[in-house]
Amino acid sequence: MGESTGVWSEVDVAGHACHVFEPAQPSEHGFVVVYLHCSGAAQLEDYPPFSEAFARHGLRVIQPQSGLSWWTDRLWPRFDPAISAEAYVLKRVVPYADQRWGAVPPRLAILGISMGGQAALRMAYKYPDTFPAVAAISPAIDFQKRIDEGVDEGLAQMYRDAEDARQDTATLHIHPLNWPRHQFFCCDPSDVRWHDSADRLQMKLASLGVPFVAQEPRITCAVFGLVGMGEPSLLSEAAAKITIPMQFVFQWDDAVAPRESGIALFTVFGSKEKTMHINPGATRRFRNLNGPIGNPSTCAISAWPRT
C-alpha cells in the first residue's frame, strides 16, 4: 500500500510491540480502532482491503500483539507475567491512543477476528463506555471448546476447566440495559467451529431488546424478531409491559427458538396493535419483505423514539 493512502509502523507500548496505521488523511473526528488479532497473529497490514477501508474513512488503528493470550483478563506469562492481555489493552493501549491522538470514548472502537473477535465483543460488553463501537469477524465465542479438546495449553492454564472458561465468554458478559450502542458481528455458516456460538449470541441480543423497550418511554413503536420465550420469567414480565405498536418477526422452522416459544412470547406482549410476521424455513434462510438480508448471524432490534 502506498504512502498516499497511509502507513503502517511499529511502536513500543509499555514493553510490547504494537502496529499502528496512520491514514494519509485522518478523520476530523479523530476516531481510533483497536484491533485484536487472531490466534495466528495475522497482521492487518498483510490484507490490503482492511488498510484501504481504514484509509477511506480516515481511521487510525493500533494493533497490539499478545500471542495466544486469548485477550483474557487472566495472566498468560508468555505474554506478560504481571498484566493480563485485557488489562494491557485497557490500561496501556487505550491511554496510549489518548496520549498520541487525543482519542477518548466515544471515539474508540474495537475490532477483532476469531480469537480477537470474541475478545472484542467481550471487552465491549464489559466496558461499553470505553468501547461504544465493536465489530467481530468469525468470533471464537465458545473458546472453552479448546479446553475440552485438549488443544490449547494456555487456556488450560488460565481456567480451571471448560465451564470456568465458558463463564467468561462474551455471551455471558452482556448487561441487559448497558451494551455498546454500535455493534456488528458475522460468521459464515460454513465455519462450523464458531457459527453456532455466534447464532446463540444474536439470539440473546434479540431477547434483550424486549426489556430495553419495556423500560424506555421514548420508544413509540418497535420491531422484534428471531427470539422465543425461553424461560417464561425472563421475558414475560417485560413483554407484558410493552403497549406500543409492534411487529414480531419469526422463523417457522427455527432451530434455536422453537415455534411454540415464539408464539408464546408474542401472545404475552401487552400491545393492542401487534402483528406477527412468520417466515417459512429456518433462520439461515431468513428473508424480509424486500429480499435476502444476508448472513442471519447479524441481528438487530429496531425501535423508533419520539421526536
N, C-alpha and C positions, 0 to 999 in steps of 0.2 A: 504494500500500500504506500502510495506516495505521500511526501510531507505536505502536499497541498490539501490532503484530506485530514491528516492527523498523524501523531507519532506515539509509538509505544516506547516506554523506557522502564528501567528497573530502579527502585529506590529501597532503602533500608528503613523499616518502621519498627522501632523497638527491638532490633536484633533479628528481624525476619524479613526476607525478601518480599516485596510486593511489586507487581507490574502495574504501570499506570498508563492510561491513554489520555492524551491531550488532543482534542479536536482542533482543527485549524481555526474554526470559528465557534467558540464556546457559546452556549445558550445564554442569553441575557438573564435568565432566571437562576443560573448557577447550579443546575441540577447535577448530582453526582450519583453514579451507580456503584454499589459494592457487589463485586462478582465473586461467588464461591464456587470453586472448581469441583469437578467430579473426582471419583476415586482414581482415575487415571491421570489426574492433574493436567488435563487438557488446557492449553492456553488459548484464550480468545483471539490473540493476535495471529494465530495459525488458521483462523476461519474468517476470511475477508468479509462475508456478509454481515457479521457482527460489527466489525470495525466501520464498515460503510454505514450501517444503521446508526451507530453512535455518532459518527461524524455528521450525518444528515440532520440529526436532532441536536447537535452541539453538546452531547453528553460526555462529561469526564467520567472515567472509570478507574477504580482501584481494585486490584485483583490480588489479595493476599495468598500466600502459599502455606498449606498446613499438612501436606501428606495425607495419610489415611486416618485423620483425626475424626472424621465424620462431622466435624464442626460442632461437636457436642460441648456441653458445659462440664465435661469430665476430663481430668488430666490424662494426656497421652504423651508420655515422656519423649517419644521420638519427635514430637513437635516442640514441646517445651515442658520441662519438669515443674514449672512454677505457675503457669497460667493456662487455662483451657483455651481451645480454639475459639469457642463462643465468646469468652471474656476478652480474648485478644481483639476480636472484631469490635466489640462494644467499647472497650477501654483504651485501645491503641489505634485501630484503623479509623473509627468514627472521629475521635479527636484530631487525627492527622488531616482528615478531609476538611474539618473546620479550620485548622491552622493554615493549611495550604490554600484552600479555596473559599473559605468562609461559608462552607456548606453545612448547614444545620437543618434538622427537621423543620418543615416538611420537604426540604429539598433533597432528601436522601431516599434512594430506592435500593432494594436488594434483589439480586438475580442469582440463580443457580441452576446447574444441570445435574441430574441424577443425585449423587451424594450431596452435592451442593444445593440441588433443588429442594430436597427435603429440609435441609438446614435453613435455606432462605425462608421457606414457609414457617418453619418452627420459630425462628427468631422474630419474624414479623408478627406471628400470633402472640409471642411472649412480650414483645416490645413494639406494639403498634404505633406508639408515639414517636419512636425512633425511626422506624421503617414503615411509613404510611403507604408505601407502594412496594409490591412484591411480585415477582414473576418466577416461575419454575418450569423447567422443561424436563419431562420424564422423571419427576421427583421420586427418589427411592424411599418412599414414606415408611413402608414396613421393613426397615432395615434390620429389625430383630431376626428376620429370616436367616440372616447370615450367621447368627449365633447358633441357631438350631442346626444349620448345615455344617457348622464347624469350619467355615472358610474365612473367618476374619478374626485373627488373633487379637487385634486392637480392641474390637467391640467386646470380645470375651473378657478382656482385662478391665474395661471401663464399666461394664454392667455385671451384676450378679448372675443374671440369666436372661433368657429371651423376654420373659414377662417384664422384668425390670426395664429392659430397653424399650419394650412396647409402650410402657407408661410415659416414656419421654419422646414419643413420636409427635409429629406436627398435629395430627388429628386430635390428640388429647390435650393440646395446649390452647385450643380456641376458646376465647372468652365469649359467652353468649351475647354480650352487649358492647364489646370493645374489641374490634379487629381492624386490620389495615383496610382503609377505605378504597384502595385500588389494588386489586389482586387478580392475577391470571396464572393458571397452570394448565398444562396439557400433557397428554401421554397417548401415544399411538396404541390402539387395541392390540397390535401385534407384539407390543412389548409386554409379554405375558408375565414377566417377573414383577413389574411395578404397576401395571394398569389397574388391577383390582383395588389396590390401596388408594389410587387417585380417584377411582369411582366412589369409594366409600367416603372420601373426603368431600367430594362435591355433594353427596347426599347429606352429610352433616351440615355443610354450609347452607344448603337449601332449607333444612329444617330450622336452622337458627333464624331464618328470615321471619318466621311466624312470631316468636316472642319479641323480636325487634319491632315489627309493625304494631304489635299489640300495645307496646308502651310508648310509641312515638305519635303524638297527637297531630303533628304537622302533615302526616301522610293521609291523603284523601281517597286513594284507590290503589290497588296492588294486583300483581300477577304472581302467583306461587306455582311451584311445579316440581316434579321429579322427587317427591318425598311422600312417605306414608306416615301412619300414626306411630308405629313403633310401640314403645311403652306408653300407654294412654296418659299417664300422669305427666309425661314430659311435654306434650303439646296440646292436650285437650283444653286445659285451663286457659292457655294463651289464645288458642284459636277461638274459643267461645267469646273472648273479649273483642274480637275484630268484627266491627259492624259496618265498615266502609265497603263500597262496591268492589268486587274482586272476581278474578278468574283463576281457576285451578287447572293446570295442565298436567296430564298424566299419561304414562305408557301402559297399555293394557296388559302387556306381557313382560313387564319389567322384572328382571331377575333379582334386584336388590330390594325394591319396595313392592310387595305383593298387592294385587289389585284390591283385595279386601281392606288392606290398611289405608290405601289411598282414598277409597270411598268412605271409610270410617272418619278419616281426618276431614274430608270435605263436608261431611254431614254435621260436624260439630262447629264449623265456622258460624259465627253469630250474624253474618251479613244477610240482609234481606235480598240484596241484589248480588247474587253469586251464580257463576256458571262453571261447569266442569268440562274441559275440552279433552277428550280421550283420543289418543293416537294409537293406531294399531302397531303391534310389534314391540320389540324391546328398545331400551334406551339407546342402544348403539345405532338404531335406525330412526332416531327421532327426527321429525320434520315439523317446521312451523307452517303457518298458512301460506308462506311465501316460498317454501322450498327448504332444502337442507340447511342446517345451521352448523355443520362441520362437526368436529370432534366433541362428543357429548360430555367428555370429562372436564369441560369448562362449563361452569354453571353460574347463574346469577338469579337473584331475586329482584324484580323490578317494582319500584314504588314511586308514586308521584306526590311530592309535597305541595302544600298550599303555596300560592304565590301572592 
